[in-house]
Amino acid sequence: MGKLKITLKKSTIGAIPKHKKTVAALGLHKTNSTVEQDDNPAIRGMIKQVSHLLQVEEIQ
């Protein structure tokens, strides 16, 4: 499987606590921070939960 480049585009201030924990579990801390994660069902599920805060790109 490939990799995903995940960027936090919106702040988690005002987000519900579950979403804040999900963003932290993805490895994102500050706005505009970026991480690369493996593309697997667990990561895809986390991304789907907080998709309104993220920008996701697939890396080949």
mmCIF file as gemmi writes it, N, C-alpha and C atoms, coordinates in Angstrom:
data_model
loop_
_atom_site.group_PDB
_atom_site.id
_atom_site.type_symbol
_atom_site.label_atom_id
_atom_site.label_alt_id
_atom_site.label_comp_id
_atom_site.label_asym_id
_atom_site.label_entity_id
_atom_site.label_seq_id
_atom_site.pdbx_PDB_ins_code
_atom_site.Cartn_x
_atom_site.Cartn_y
_atom_site.Cartn_z
_atom_site.occupancy
_atom_site.B_iso_or_equiv
_atom_site.pdbx_formal_charge
_atom_site.auth_seq_id
_atom_site.auth_asym_id
_atom_site.pdbx_PDB_model_num
ATOM 1 N N . MET Axp A 1 ? 0.836 -1.185 0 1 0 ? 1 A 1
ATOM 2 C CA . MET Axp A 1 ? 0 0 0 1 0 ? 1 A 1
ATOM 3 C C . MET Axp A 1 ? 0.879 1.245 0 1 0 ? 1 A 1
ATOM 4 N N . GLY Axp A 2 ? 0.275 2.36 -0.373 1 0 ? 2 A 1
ATOM 5 C CA . GLY Axp A 2 ? 1.005 3.601 -0.462 1 0 ? 2 A 1
ATOM 6 C C . GLY Axp A 2 ? 1.058 4.36 0.85 1 0 ? 2 A 1
ATOM 7 N N . LYS Axp A 3 ? 1.381 5.603 0.719 1 0 ? 3 A 1
ATOM 8 C CA . LYS Axp A 3 ? 1.461 6.489 1.877 1 0 ? 3 A 1
ATOM 9 C C . LYS Axp A 3 ? 0.484 7.632 1.682 1 0 ? 3 A 1
ATOM 10 N N . LEU Axp A 4 ? 0.108 8.264 2.786 1 0 ? 4 A 1
ATOM 11 C CA . LEU Axp A 4 ? -0.763 9.431 2.763 1 0 ? 4 A 1
ATOM 12 C C . LEU Axp A 4 ? -0.044 10.608 3.407 1 0 ? 4 A 1
ATOM 13 N N . LYS Axp A 5 ? -0.135 11.755 2.773 1 0 ? 5 A 1
ATOM 14 C CA . LYS Axp A 5 ? 0.392 12.989 3.345 1 0 ? 5 A 1
ATOM 15 C C . LYS Axp A 5 ? -0.803 13.738 3.941 1 0 ? 5 A 1
ATOM 16 N N . ILE Axp A 6 ? -0.811 13.898 5.26 1 0 ? 6 A 1
ATOM 17 C CA . ILE Axp A 6 ? -1.953 14.459 5.974 1 0 ? 6 A 1
ATOM 18 C C . ILE Axp A 6 ? -1.541 15.79 6.582 1 0 ? 6 A 1
ATOM 19 N N . THR Axp A 7 ? -2.315 16.842 6.3 1 0 ? 7 A 1
ATOM 20 C CA . THR Axp A 7 ? -2.032 18.182 6.801 1 0 ? 7 A 1
ATOM 21 C C . THR Axp A 7 ? -3.232 18.685 7.588 1 0 ? 7 A 1
ATOM 22 N N . LEU Axp A 8 ? -2.975 19.237 8.779 1 0 ? 8 A 1
ATOM 23 C CA . LEU Axp A 8 ? -4.026 19.826 9.597 1 0 ? 8 A 1
ATOM 24 C C . LEU Axp A 8 ? -4.274 21.241 9.092 1 0 ? 8 A 1
ATOM 25 N N . LYS Axp A 9 ? -5.439 21.484 8.494 1 0 ? 9 A 1
ATOM 26 C CA . LYS Axp A 9 ? -5.736 22.777 7.885 1 0 ? 9 A 1
ATOM 27 C C . LYS Axp A 9 ? -6.571 23.686 8.78 1 0 ? 9 A 1
ATOM 28 N N . LYS Axp A 10 ? -7.334 23.113 9.71 1 0 ? 10 A 1
ATOM 29 C CA . LYS Axp A 10 ? -8.152 23.927 10.607 1 0 ? 10 A 1
ATOM 30 C C . LYS Axp A 10 ? -7.793 23.591 12.044 1 0 ? 10 A 1
ATOM 31 N N . SER Axp A 11 ? -7.939 24.558 12.917 1 0 ? 11 A 1
ATOM 32 C CA . SER Axp A 11 ? -7.604 24.385 14.322 1 0 ? 11 A 1
ATOM 33 C C . SER Axp A 11 ? -8.587 23.44 15.009 1 0 ? 11 A 1
ATOM 34 N N . THR Axp A 12 ? -8.11 22.775 16.04 1 0 ? 12 A 1
ATOM 35 C CA . THR Axp A 12 ? -8.979 21.9 16.82 1 0 ? 12 A 1
ATOM 36 C C . THR Axp A 12 ? -9.645 22.644 17.977 1 0 ? 12 A 1
ATOM 37 N N . ILE Axp A 13 ? -9.41 23.934 18.086 1 0 ? 13 A 1
ATOM 38 C CA . ILE Axp A 13 ? -10.09 24.722 19.113 1 0 ? 13 A 1
ATOM 39 C C . ILE Axp A 13 ? -11.581 24.693 18.81 1 0 ? 13 A 1
ATOM 40 N N . GLY Axp A 14 ? -12.365 24.307 19.782 1 0 ? 14 A 1
ATOM 41 C CA . GLY Axp A 14 ? -13.8 24.214 19.601 1 0 ? 14 A 1
ATOM 42 C C . GLY Axp A 14 ? -14.268 22.862 19.089 1 0 ? 14 A 1
ATOM 43 N N . ALA Axp A 15 ? -13.33 22.009 18.709 1 0 ? 15 A 1
ATOM 44 C CA . ALA Axp A 15 ? -13.707 20.663 18.25 1 0 ? 15 A 1
ATOM 45 C C . ALA Axp A 15 ? -14.061 19.811 19.468 1 0 ? 15 A 1
ATOM 46 N N . ILE Axp A 16 ? -14.861 18.773 19.239 1 0 ? 16 A 1
ATOM 47 C CA . ILE Axp A 16 ? -15.217 17.911 20.361 1 0 ? 16 A 1
ATOM 48 C C . ILE Axp A 16 ? -13.98 17.111 20.792 1 0 ? 16 A 1
ATOM 49 N N . PRO Axp A 17 ? -13.906 16.746 22.064 1 0 ? 17 A 1
ATOM 50 C CA . PRO Axp A 17 ? -12.701 16.078 22.578 1 0 ? 17 A 1
ATOM 51 C C . PRO Axp A 17 ? -12.297 14.819 21.805 1 0 ? 17 A 1
ATOM 52 N N . LYS Axp A 18 ? -13.259 14.055 21.328 1 0 ? 18 A 1
ATOM 53 C CA . LYS Axp A 18 ? -12.939 12.846 20.563 1 0 ? 18 A 1
ATOM 54 C C . LYS Axp A 18 ? -12.174 13.19 19.296 1 0 ? 18 A 1
ATOM 55 N N . HIS Axp A 19 ? -12.547 14.284 18.636 1 0 ? 19 A 1
ATOM 56 C CA . HIS Axp A 19 ? -11.856 14.697 17.415 1 0 ? 19 A 1
ATOM 57 C C . HIS Axp A 19 ? -10.459 15.205 17.729 1 0 ? 19 A 1
ATOM 58 N N . LYS Axp A 20 ? -10.298 15.908 18.843 1 0 ? 20 A 1
ATOM 59 C CA . LYS Axp A 20 ? -8.966 16.384 19.242 1 0 ? 20 A 1
ATOM 60 C C . LYS Axp A 20 ? -8.026 15.213 19.457 1 0 ? 20 A 1
ATOM 61 N N . LYS Axp A 21 ? -8.527 14.154 20.102 1 0 ? 21 A 1
ATOM 62 C CA . LYS Axp A 21 ? -7.698 12.973 20.359 1 0 ? 21 A 1
ATOM 63 C C . LYS Axp A 21 ? -7.356 12.252 19.062 1 0 ? 21 A 1
ATOM 64 N N . THR Axp A 22 ? -8.288 12.224 18.126 1 0 ? 22 A 1
ATOM 65 C CA . THR Axp A 22 ? -8.04 11.576 16.84 1 0 ? 22 A 1
ATOM 66 C C . THR Axp A 22 ? -6.955 12.314 16.066 1 0 ? 22 A 1
ATOM 67 N N . VAL Axp A 23 ? -7.019 13.641 16.057 1 0 ? 23 A 1
ATOM 68 C CA . VAL Axp A 23 ? -6.003 14.448 15.372 1 0 ? 23 A 1
ATOM 69 C C . VAL Axp A 23 ? -4.633 14.21 16.016 1 0 ? 23 A 1
ATOM 70 N N . ALA Axp A 24 ? -4.587 14.174 17.343 1 0 ? 24 A 1
ATOM 71 C CA . ALA Axp A 24 ? -3.325 13.922 18.041 1 0 ? 24 A 1
ATOM 72 C C . ALA Axp A 24 ? -2.799 12.518 17.732 1 0 ? 24 A 1
ATOM 73 N N . ALA Axp A 25 ? -3.691 11.543 17.635 1 0 ? 25 A 1
ATOM 74 C CA . ALA Axp A 25 ? -3.282 10.17 17.336 1 0 ? 25 A 1
ATOM 75 C C . ALA Axp A 25 ? -2.709 10.043 15.926 1 0 ? 25 A 1
ATOM 76 N N . LEU Axp A 26 ? -3.146 10.916 15.035 1 0 ? 26 A 1
ATOM 77 C CA . LEU Axp A 26 ? -2.584 10.934 13.685 1 0 ? 26 A 1
ATOM 78 C C . LEU Axp A 26 ? -1.178 11.543 13.675 1 0 ? 26 A 1
ATOM 79 N N . GLY Axp A 27 ? -0.791 12.188 14.761 1 0 ? 27 A 1
ATOM 80 C CA . GLY Axp A 27 ? 0.537 12.791 14.856 1 0 ? 27 A 1
ATOM 81 C C . GLY Axp A 27 ? 0.55 14.266 14.525 1 0 ? 27 A 1
ATOM 82 N N . LEU Axp A 28 ? -0.626 14.886 14.47 1 0 ? 28 A 1
ATOM 83 C CA . LEU Axp A 28 ? -0.729 16.305 14.139 1 0 ? 28 A 1
ATOM 84 C C . LEU Axp A 28 ? -0.927 17.115 15.415 1 0 ? 28 A 1
ATOM 85 N N . HIS Axp A 29 ? -0.229 18.251 15.522 1 0 ? 29 A 1
ATOM 86 C CA . HIS Axp A 29 ? -0.319 19.045 16.737 1 0 ? 29 A 1
ATOM 87 C C . HIS Axp A 29 ? -0.713 20.492 16.454 1 0 ? 29 A 1
ATOM 88 N N . LYS Axp A 30 ? -0.067 21.123 15.514 1 0 ? 30 A 1
ATOM 89 C CA . LYS Axp A 30 ? -0.356 22.528 15.206 1 0 ? 30 A 1
ATOM 90 C C . LYS Axp A 30 ? -0.966 22.648 13.815 1 0 ? 30 A 1
ATOM 91 N N . THR Axp A 31 ? -1.668 23.737 13.588 1 0 ? 31 A 1
ATOM 92 C CA . THR Axp A 31 ? -2.237 24.009 12.27 1 0 ? 31 A 1
ATOM 93 C C . THR Axp A 31 ? -1.11 24.055 11.24 1 0 ? 31 A 1
ATOM 94 N N . ASN Axp A 32 ? -1.357 23.501 10.079 1 0 ? 32 A 1
ATOM 95 C CA . ASN Axp A 32 ? -0.412 23.396 8.959 1 0 ? 32 A 1
ATOM 96 C C . ASN Axp A 32 ? 0.72 22.412 9.206 1 0 ? 32 A 1
ATOM 97 N N . SER Axp A 33 ? 0.643 21.615 10.271 1 0 ? 33 A 1
ATOM 98 C CA . SER Axp A 33 ? 1.635 20.559 10.441 1 0 ? 33 A 1
ATOM 99 C C . SER Axp A 33 ? 1.268 19.395 9.521 1 0 ? 33 A 1
ATOM 100 N N . THR Axp A 34 ? 2.272 18.684 9.057 1 0 ? 34 A 1
ATOM 101 C CA . THR Axp A 34 ? 2.077 17.612 8.082 1 0 ? 34 A 1
ATOM 102 C C . THR Axp A 34 ? 2.775 16.346 8.557 1 0 ? 34 A 1
ATOM 103 N N . VAL Axp A 35 ? 2.132 15.209 8.347 1 0 ? 35 A 1
ATOM 104 C CA . VAL Axp A 35 ? 2.74 13.915 8.641 1 0 ? 35 A 1
ATOM 105 C C . VAL Axp A 35 ? 2.489 12.977 7.468 1 0 ? 35 A 1
ATOM 106 N N . GLU Axp A 36 ? 3.315 11.952 7.365 1 0 ? 36 A 1
ATOM 107 C CA . GLU Axp A 36 ? 3.094 10.888 6.387 1 0 ? 36 A 1
ATOM 108 C C . GLU Axp A 36 ? 2.731 9.633 7.15 1 0 ? 36 A 1
ATOM 109 N N . GLN Axp A 37 ? 1.634 9.013 6.765 1 0 ? 37 A 1
ATOM 110 C CA . GLN Axp A 37 ? 1.165 7.794 7.403 1 0 ? 37 A 1
ATOM 111 C C . GLN Axp A 37 ? 0.958 6.723 6.336 1 0 ? 37 A 1
ATOM 112 N N . ASP Axp A 38 ? 1.071 5.468 6.747 1 0 ? 38 A 1
ATOM 113 C CA . ASP Axp A 38 ? 0.755 4.368 5.832 1 0 ? 38 A 1
ATOM 114 C C . ASP Axp A 38 ? -0.727 4.391 5.507 1 0 ? 38 A 1
ATOM 115 N N . ASP Axp A 39 ? -1.049 4 4.287 1 0 ? 39 A 1
ATOM 116 C CA . ASP Axp A 39 ? -2.447 3.945 3.851 1 0 ? 39 A 1
ATOM 117 C C . ASP Axp A 39 ? -3.03 2.6 4.256 1 0 ? 39 A 1
ATOM 118 N N . ASN Axp A 40 ? -3.794 2.595 5.361 1 0 ? 40 A 1
ATOM 119 C CA . ASN Axp A 40 ? -4.451 1.368 5.807 1 0 ? 40 A 1
ATOM 120 C C . ASN Axp A 40 ? -5.844 1.719 6.337 1 0 ? 40 A 1
ATOM 121 N N . PRO Axp A 41 ? -6.694 0.726 6.542 1 0 ? 41 A 1
ATOM 122 C CA . PRO Axp A 41 ? -8.08 1.003 6.958 1 0 ? 41 A 1
ATOM 123 C C . PRO Axp A 41 ? -8.201 1.773 8.267 1 0 ? 41 A 1
ATOM 124 N N . ALA Axp A 42 ? -7.295 1.551 9.217 1 0 ? 42 A 1
ATOM 125 C CA . ALA Axp A 42 ? -7.368 2.258 10.497 1 0 ? 42 A 1
ATOM 126 C C . ALA Axp A 42 ? -7.13 3.757 10.301 1 0 ? 42 A 1
ATOM 127 N N . ILE Axp A 43 ? -6.112 4.103 9.534 1 0 ? 43 A 1
ATOM 128 C CA . ILE Axp A 43 ? -5.807 5.515 9.274 1 0 ? 43 A 1
ATOM 129 C C . ILE Axp A 43 ? -6.917 6.148 8.455 1 0 ? 43 A 1
ATOM 130 N N . ARG Axp A 44 ? -7.444 5.418 7.464 1 0 ? 44 A 1
ATOM 131 C CA . ARG Axp A 44 ? -8.551 5.942 6.649 1 0 ? 44 A 1
ATOM 132 C C . ARG Axp A 44 ? -9.776 6.243 7.51 1 0 ? 44 A 1
ATOM 133 N N . GLY Axp A 45 ? -10.055 5.404 8.493 1 0 ? 45 A 1
ATOM 134 C CA . GLY Axp A 45 ? -11.183 5.635 9.388 1 0 ? 45 A 1
ATOM 135 C C . GLY Axp A 45 ? -10.981 6.876 10.24 1 0 ? 45 A 1
ATOM 136 N N . MET Axp A 46 ? -9.753 7.086 10.715 1 0 ? 46 A 1
ATOM 137 C CA . MET Axp A 46 ? -9.446 8.279 11.505 1 0 ? 46 A 1
ATOM 138 C C . MET Axp A 46 ? -9.596 9.534 10.653 1 0 ? 46 A 1
ATOM 139 N N . ILE Axp A 47 ? -9.124 9.452 9.419 1 0 ? 47 A 1
ATOM 140 C CA . ILE Axp A 47 ? -9.225 10.594 8.504 1 0 ? 47 A 1
ATOM 141 C C . ILE Axp A 47 ? -10.689 10.922 8.221 1 0 ? 47 A 1
ATOM 142 N N . LYS Axp A 48 ? -11.493 9.906 8.022 1 0 ? 48 A 1
ATOM 143 C CA . LYS Axp A 48 ? -12.914 10.124 7.735 1 0 ? 48 A 1
ATOM 144 C C . LYS Axp A 48 ? -13.61 10.834 8.89 1 0 ? 48 A 1
ATOM 145 N N . GLN Axp A 49 ? -13.218 10.503 10.117 1 0 ? 49 A 1
ATOM 146 C CA . GLN Axp A 49 ? -13.844 11.092 11.299 1 0 ? 49 A 1
ATOM 147 C C . GLN Axp A 49 ? -13.564 12.595 11.398 1 0 ? 49 A 1
ATOM 148 N N . VAL Axp A 50 ? -12.38 13.03 11.006 1 0 ? 50 A 1
ATOM 149 C CA . VAL Axp A 50 ? -12.007 14.441 11.149 1 0 ? 50 A 1
ATOM 150 C C . VAL Axp A 50 ? -11.668 15.071 9.802 1 0 ? 50 A 1
ATOM 151 N N . SER Axp A 51 ? -12.31 14.593 8.741 1 0 ? 51 A 1
ATOM 152 C CA . SER Axp A 51 ? -11.996 15.06 7.389 1 0 ? 51 A 1
ATOM 153 C C . SER Axp A 51 ? -12.226 16.555 7.206 1 0 ? 51 A 1
ATOM 154 N N . HIS Axp A 52 ? -13.119 17.139 8.015 1 0 ? 52 A 1
ATOM 155 C CA . HIS Axp A 52 ? -13.41 18.575 7.895 1 0 ? 52 A 1
ATOM 156 C C . HIS Axp A 52 ? -12.238 19.43 8.401 1 0 ? 52 A 1
ATOM 157 N N . LEU Axp A 53 ? -11.263 18.826 9.057 1 0 ? 53 A 1
ATOM 158 C CA . LEU Axp A 53 ? -10.101 19.561 9.569 1 0 ? 53 A 1
ATOM 159 C C . LEU Axp A 53 ? -8.827 19.321 8.765 1 0 ? 53 A 1
ATOM 160 N N . LEU Axp A 54 ? -8.867 18.337 7.869 1 0 ? 54 A 1
ATOM 161 C CA . LEU Axp A 54 ? -7.643 17.859 7.218 1 0 ? 54 A 1
ATOM 162 C C . LEU Axp A 54 ? -7.618 18.078 5.719 1 0 ? 54 A 1
ATOM 163 N N . GLN Axp A 55 ? -6.394 18.024 5.18 1 0 ? 55 A 1
ATOM 164 C CA . GLN Axp A 55 ? -6.171 17.923 3.744 1 0 ? 55 A 1
ATOM 165 C C . GLN Axp A 55 ? -5.312 16.668 3.55 1 0 ? 55 A 1
ATOM 166 N N . VAL Axp A 56 ? -5.747 15.793 2.662 1 0 ? 56 A 1
ATOM 167 C CA . VAL Axp A 56 ? -5.064 14.508 2.477 1 0 ? 56 A 1
ATOM 168 C C . VAL Axp A 56 ? -4.635 14.358 1.018 1 0 ? 56 A 1
ATOM 169 N N . GLU Axp A 57 ? -3.393 13.926 0.831 1 0 ? 57 A 1
ATOM 170 C CA . GLU Axp A 57 ? -2.853 13.654 -0.498 1 0 ? 57 A 1
ATOM 171 C C . GLU Axp A 57 ? -2.275 12.249 -0.499 1 0 ? 57 A 1
ATOM 172 N N . GLU Axp A 58 ? -2.46 11.536 -1.602 1 0 ? 58 A 1
ATOM 173 C CA . GLU Axp A 58 ? -1.863 10.206 -1.733 1 0 ? 58 A 1
ATOM 174 C C . GLU Axp A 58 ? -0.471 10.338 -2.345 1 0 ? 58 A 1
ATOM 175 N N . ILE Axp A 59 ? 0.482 9.615 -1.769 1 0 ? 59 A 1
ATOM 176 C CA . ILE Axp A 59 ? 1.852 9.596 -2.27 1 0 ? 59 A 1
ATOM 177 C C . ILE Axp A 59 ? 2.104 8.207 -2.841 1 0 ? 59 A 1
ATOM 178 N N . GLN Axp A 60 ? 2.63 8.162 -4.044 1 0 ? 60 A 1
ATOM 179 C CA . GLN Axp A 60 ? 2.891 6.858 -4.682 1 0 ? 60 A 1
ATOM 180 C C . GLN Axp A 60 ? 4.234 6.333 -4.281 1 0 ? 60 A 1
